[in-house]
Amino acid sequence: MRVHLTATAAAAVRRGHPWVYRDGIAGGGEGAERRGERRRGERAPRGGGAAASGDVVELSAEGAPFLGRGLWDAESAIAVRVFQRAQAPALDERALAGRLERAFALRDGWFEGRDTTAYRLCNGEGDRVPSLVIDRYDRAAVVRLDGGMLAPWLDRLLPHLARALGARGVRSIGLRARASTTSGDTEGKKLAHLHGPPLPDRLFVRESGVAMEVDLARGQKTGAFLDQRDNRARVRALAAGRRRVLNLFSYAGGFSVAAALGGAGRVTSVDSASAAHASAQRTFRENGVDPAAHEFVTADAFDFLEKAHARGDRYDLIISDPPSFAPSERARPRALGAYRRLHTAVARVLDRGGVLCAASCSSHVTAEDFLATLDDATLERDDLRIRAIHGQPEDHPTLPAWWEGRYLKFVVLE
Ligand code: SAH
């Protein structure tokens, strides 16, 4: 099957961008719309003819008979994910298994010993295996597929996965259905069993020597936010000698326990989900920290900040790691406004001499955009400087042309 691209889409593919959106396909499909057989904007294959999800397609463009090979997705906005740009022998399960082995081998030796037992084994596009994410939680691995193109390949890939992961001490493999992006992070949270002994619903992993409970069955992402591992270690170092720490959007308390172990006097965790606090408290206990010495508040972070300010409460270390405010380009202006409102409110309860760690996980918000939501006018103060800007760790690699993969910003202001 051949898919002919527009000049713009072809240029992106040449640069190494792994996605072709449906409107990057030249011709095809519009006829049906014009004839009224399909409503405008309705999801339907364009170009690609009768291709089904998972079919291998060859990409071409004006003056370029062969641009590369990818897999077709009949459903999602991304019609093709590009796997090969060179004239490689074939795009088959052996080629995919080879890519996966390279991703796993890259990480061999990174997390030796038992200090860190949870990390990303394959970061999809960033490891040149588009749409396939694999996270390791000790002896369990959780696979997540973005879009529908790899689902038909899973049965054929599983023996390769079981062998390569088994050799690295992984016993069980599960599949996490992805939440639909339009309905937020609430749907499709099912963990299906693929291989080996049944996966536990919940388990403790270790991260830089710290125990952390992970809810594989119901947690966010594949269970935990592994992309913040290095930043949690940074917070631990920053927490020494702090009297009052505030962790906003605390989820399972990763930053909270890091701060407590780092020597903070009292850590206040704020999240709208009470189940997250129950998990955080188990994590505290597992690390030998008494949760009763700390505070867990089930509340909207904005409401909490308003009340804390009214009470005159102050904190000398604040971590703010909200969910993505900008799931799409269209949502960007509103998201920047929300970050600004959040940061203004945060700055009002930050002590003089305190440290603010502000994170954003929206790829549609660039580092510069995000820093603008932390400027003097927004924070209503002129005593802070950027101490560091961090991003995601090495087990979350990206590609130069795939800017969408570099979503995490973690700004330390002091
Ligand atoms: N910092 C966490 C990840 C945060 S995920 C970590 O390192 O693991 C975002 C969290 O924000 C979720 O737990 C969600 O329940 C919570 N949340 C979303 N909207 C919120 C709001 N308005 N107020 C408080 N918590 C909120």
Residues whose N, C-alpha, C, O or C-beta is under 5 A from the ligand:
A	BS01	SAH	F225 Q228 F249 S250 Y251 A252 G254 F255 V270 D271 S272 A273 A276 A299 D300 A301 D321 P322 P323
